[in-house]
Amino acid sequence: MEIACIVEGDGEEEALPVLLRRVIGEVDPQFAWTAVLHPPIRRPKDRLYQRDSLVQVVEIAARQFTGRGAILVLIDADDKCPAS
């Protein structure tokens, strides 16, 4: 399985591979080392909160897949509710 990620900054980009390997390893340890992690796509936080911009970057991420895949959007929501 392929995993594409959308992040907002340096910290999220640096932490992402370790975070994903740990989470995937808890679910299926064998899968943690066979998953294909695409390089993260970075976008500023304000663009990730805009629906049209988010849809656009998700479509860009989806085009990276050659087979089955998943997309993770990682937003540091210090001061805002990510659900809204």
N, C-alpha and C positions, 0 to 999 in steps of 0.2 A: 504494500500500500504506500502511496505517496502522501506527504503532508506538506501543504503550503501554509505559510504563516504571514500574517499582516501585523506589523508592530508600529509603534509610534516613535521610539527613541533608541539611543545607544544601549541603555541598561536592559531594555526588553530584548533587544537583538542579541546581546552578549549572553543573557541568561537562558534564552530560548532552547538551544540544543540540550543543555543539561536538564532543564525543566521537563522537556518532552521525553527524553530518555528515561528519566526517573518515573514519570507518570505512566508511560507505556510499559516500563519494566514492572510496575506494580500490577498492571492488568495482564500482561503476557510477556514474561521475560525474554522469550525467544524472539518475539516480534520487535522488541526494542532495538535489536541490532540489524534487522532486515528492513526496517522502514526507511524509505527514501525521504530525507528532509531537504526540501528546496530552500535556496537562500531566501531569507525573509524579505518581504516587501515593506519598505518604510514609508509612512505617510504621517504628516503632522496631526496631532490630536484633533485640532479643530476640523480638519477634513474628514476624519473618521467619524465625527459626530453628525456630519451632513449625509443624509440618506443617499443622494445621487452620487456623491463621491465614494461612499462606502460600497455601493452597488458596483461602481466602475472598478474599484480595486479588487473586489471579490471576483469579478469576471476576468480580470488580468491574472489573478492567482489560479483560477480554474483552467485557464488555457495552458498552464504548465504541465498538466497531467497527461501522461501517456496511457494510463489505465485508471484503476479505482483510486480515489483520493479523498482527502479531507482538508478542510480549511479551518485554521484557528486564527481568530482575531484577538490579539492581546493588547488591551488598552489599560493604561495606568489611570484609574479614575479617582485620583486623590480628592478632587473637589466637585465631582459631578457623578450623578447616578448613570452608569453605563446602560442600564435598561431603558432609560428615557432618551 
